[in-house]
Amino acid sequence: MTVAIAGQVWLGGRPLVAALDLRLTPGWTCLLGASGAGKSTLLRLLAGLPVAARLEGTRQAPDRIGWMAQADLLQPRLSVLGNLRLMARLRGEPLPRPRAEALLEAVGLAGRGADRPEALSGGERQRLALARVLADDAALVALDEPFSALDVPTRAAMQDLAAACLAGKTVVMVTHDPTEALRLGDRVLLLQDALLHEIPPLPGPRPVPLSDPGLAQAAAALLARMRRP
Ligand SMILES: Nc1ncnc2c1ncn2[C@@H]1O[C@H](COP(=O)(O)OP(=O)(O)OP(=O)(O)O)[C@@H](O)[C@H]1O
C-alpha cells in the first residue's frame, strides 16, 4: 500500500504547503505546526476529504481510510454498540456482534454496549471512536487532534491505548502537543513557513514512556522551535 502526496497546496493565491513530497510508511507520523499552518488541510487532502485549498500535484492512498477527530461524531440516538456497528451497516457488511464486543473490550468498554453516548465520559467517547476506527480495519488511519479535548491523564492513557490498538498500521496524526508527537511519532514533521521539516524522533519503542528523561527536554526544544517568531 502506497500513501503519498506531492506537489503544492494552494489556498487562493497563497502556498499553504510548498515543495510537498510526503510518503508514509507503517507506524506513526505526527504532524505539528502553528494554528492555521495547514495541518488539518494536509491531513484531509491525504484522506481524500473536501478542503478549501487546492492540491497541485499527486496523491496516492487506499480507498478505505480510518478517521478520528476531536469531535467524535457519535449518534446520540444509537447505543454504544449501534454506533460501533453503524459504518459497517451502511456499507452493507454488518459487523458481527462478537467482533463488536471484542472491540469494545479492547478499548476498555466491555459491558457498555447498551449505553447511550450521553452516558459516556469524554475519554470513554474517544475510546468508542477508536473502536469505530478499529472496526473499519483500514490500513491507513488519519487522526485530527483526537485527544486534545481530554484531560492530561486521560490523554496519556488514550495515547497508550491507540498506540497498542493501531500497531502495524500507517497512522498520520495532527496534534498541537509536542509531547504527544514525540511519544507516538516514529516520524515527527513540523509544518512551518509552508514547508514540512523533519524533527529527529526519540530513540526506543513507542509510546515513549512519560518518565523518559529525554522526552521533556525534546518537547521543550520542539515547543521553542514552534514558537519562534
Ligand atoms: N473552509 C475554509 N475556507 C477558507 N479558508 C479555510 C477554510 N478552512 C481552512 N481555511 C484556511 O486554511 C488555512 C489552514 O487551515 P487548517 O485548518 O488546515 O490549519 P491548521 O494548521 O490545522 O490549524 P489549527 O491548528 O488551528 O486547526 C488557514 O489559513 C485557514 O484559515
PDBQT file of the ligand as one rigid body, heavy atoms in Angstrom, charges set to zero:
ROOT
HETATM    1  N1  LIG A 301     -13.338  26.334   4.774  1.00  0.00    +0.000 N 
HETATM    2  C1  LIG A 301     -12.326  27.212   4.663  1.00  0.00    +0.000 A 
HETATM    3  N2  LIG A 301     -12.448  28.320   3.880  1.00  0.00    +0.000 NA
HETATM    4  C2  LIG A 301     -11.430  29.195   3.741  1.00  0.00    +0.000 A 
HETATM    5  N3  LIG A 301     -10.233  29.051   4.349  1.00  0.00    +0.000 NA
HETATM    6  C3  LIG A 301     -10.068  27.989   5.134  1.00  0.00    +0.000 A 
HETATM    7  C4  LIG A 301     -11.084  27.007   5.333  1.00  0.00    +0.000 A 
HETATM    8  N4  LIG A 301     -10.610  26.057   6.174  1.00  0.00    +0.000 NA
HETATM    9  C5  LIG A 301      -9.352  26.430   6.496  1.00  0.00    +0.000 A 
HETATM   10  N5  LIG A 301      -9.027  27.587   5.871  1.00  0.00    +0.000 N 
HETATM   11  C6  LIG A 301      -7.752  28.293   5.977  1.00  0.00    +0.000 C 
HETATM   12  O1  LIG A 301      -6.717  27.402   5.606  1.00  0.00    +0.000 OA
HETATM   13  C7  LIG A 301      -5.570  27.642   6.414  1.00  0.00    +0.000 C 
HETATM   14  C8  LIG A 301      -5.136  26.342   7.046  1.00  0.00    +0.000 C 
HETATM   15  O2  LIG A 301      -6.167  25.874   7.901  1.00  0.00    +0.000 OA
HETATM   16  P1  LIG A 301      -6.013  24.494   8.680  1.00  0.00    +0.000 P 
HETATM   17  O3  LIG A 301      -7.291  24.253   9.410  1.00  0.00    +0.000 OA
HETATM   18  O4  LIG A 301      -5.530  23.469   7.746  1.00  0.00    +0.000 OA
HETATM   19  O5  LIG A 301      -4.831  24.850   9.710  1.00  0.00    +0.000 OA
HETATM   20  P2  LIG A 301      -4.331  24.052  10.975  1.00  0.00    +0.000 P 
HETATM   21  O6  LIG A 301      -2.839  24.103  10.947  1.00  0.00    +0.000 OA
HETATM   22  O7  LIG A 301      -4.961  22.710  11.023  1.00  0.00    +0.000 OA
HETATM   23  O8  LIG A 301      -4.890  24.987  12.130  1.00  0.00    +0.000 OA
HETATM   24  P3  LIG A 301      -5.430  24.621  13.614  1.00  0.00    +0.000 P 
HETATM   25  O9  LIG A 301      -4.244  24.064  14.333  1.00  0.00    +0.000 OA
HETATM   26  O10 LIG A 301      -5.848  25.953  14.153  1.00  0.00    +0.000 OA
HETATM   27  O11 LIG A 301      -6.557  23.642  13.453  1.00  0.00    +0.000 OA
HETATM   28  C9  LIG A 301      -5.949  28.727   7.414  1.00  0.00    +0.000 C 
HETATM   29  O12 LIG A 301      -5.453  29.960   6.947  1.00  0.00    +0.000 OA
HETATM   30  C10 LIG A 301      -7.448  28.708   7.399  1.00  0.00    +0.000 C 
HETATM   31  O13 LIG A 301      -7.971  29.985   7.701  1.00  0.00    +0.000 OA
ENDROOT
TORSDOF 0
